[in-house]
Amino acid sequence: MEQRIGSSSQPLEGAGFDPAFIPGLTSPASERTKEDGPEKEPEVAAAEEAEEAVSEPEDTAKDTAKDTAEAAPSAQEEDTEADGPVFEASDRRARLVADHRGVRMSLDDQECEFRWDEIGAVETETARFGKRYTVTVHTPDRRWYPIEIEAPARSHFKEWDEQLDAVLDAYFEEDAE
């Protein structure tokens, strides 16, 4: 009778042992060639980029300043085009804006934006205790995106509901499918 020497168990695979097992969780490996040279540390690469930026001629800096000056009025004009209702609520981490362009949510460094034609429903909820105001955006493909905002006081809930209802009445069309 033959016996195997060593372990009979197979090595484990999965997200618990290899974060790259879940697609999109880690950045894809860059396709570097030998001509590119070794990958540089982020601090070294940032320092080299800063040196290159300093060595650029001043004409380029003046051109970019003109471009940003020209771009800023167009952004302001876009905001002033619609004089309809606007709902804004924010706390130290979260921010929610609903206006003529749609609903924009941000939490820390993550942001998402929904146009009015992408929204199936908007739901609000308040916590029984505490000062948490939750707004959930539902999309037609049965996904939902909640955001919780901590109000300065519970008295803001009624005011926020009224402001959000005014925005939804003005811009959201229930039968837009």
Protein Blocks (a to p, Z undefined) as FASTA:
>chain_A
ZZdedjfbdcdedjklmmklpghkaccdddddfknopaddfklmmmmmmmmmmmpcfklm
mmmmmmmmmmmmmmmmmmmmpmcdcdddddfkbccdddfkbccddehjbccdddfklpfb
dcddddfbdjddcdddddfkopacddddddfbfklmmmmmmmmmmmmmmmmcfklZZ
